[in-house]
Amino acid sequence: MRRTKPASGRCAEFPYNRRMKARLHVAAGLAPGALIELPAAAAHHALRVLRLGEGDAVTLFNGTGGQWQASLLKQGRVRIEGFEAIERESPLEVTLLQCLPAADKMDFIVHKGVELGVSAIVPVISRRSVVRLSGERMARRVQHWQAVAVAACEQCGRNRVPKVAGLVELPAALTAVSRAGGTRYLLSPQADQSLRLLAAPEEPLTLLVGPEGGFDEAELQAARRAGFTAVRLGPRVLRTETAGLAALAAIQTLWGDF
């Protein structure tokens, strides 16, 4: 399987299937009959990556809900033909608080988290986080992760783009979640409770996933004070890039739309 990493954040992990209509994100107002010029990244993806031509059908979405059918014209322009009120959102509202992992693992977490129906992703810095970002470098990474989320929506069919929040220190993240309320789970292999034995949440759910080295005791205590309940995902210790995604899949199976 070919794997590439476009600078735009669009995922080229899966070869384009000609039996499926191309999906493109366009951050603009859309209306039937309108002629619009695709943004440079979307035009490149359609013309150079997918190798579409004049007259080919494409699906557009702007992230606010639903999707638009359109036809590709010359030089990256499209004619919008009609609106479809299609939604593919999970009935569960899940926010993933992910402590920042090393290397490019966050790209993987964002893309697969969007596929698994996450509502929002908050990158978090904890005491044992390997990677440290700040200033302009941090802003570029967050922008890149948001582009990865857009690419994941193009691939998986979602018409609402989950927000990737700015990087935040763990104490600030815990304070914000405590104020917002909702059900809060901290993933821990040492937890007494198993996720599968819990009742379905009736309110928004927040998942907290630690870094490669795990949380220290002070952070665990702070999370408990913020209303987080520790839960485990079986007898094995999962890596940070696996734990949150496994939990999302389990949650969708237990209480969601799987």
Secondary structure, DSSP 8 states (H G I E B T S, - for coil): ------TT----SS---TTS-EEEE--S---TT-EEE--HHHHHIIIIIS---TT-EEEEE-SSSSEEEEEE-GGGEEEEEEEE------SS-EEEEEE--STTHHHHHHHHHHHTT-SEEEEEE-TT-S----HHHHHHHHHHHHHHHHHHHHHH--SS--EE---EEHHHHHHHHHHH-SEEEEE-TT-SEEGGGS---SS-EEEEE--TT---HHHHHHHHHTT-EEEE-SSS---HHHHHHHHHHHHHHHTS--
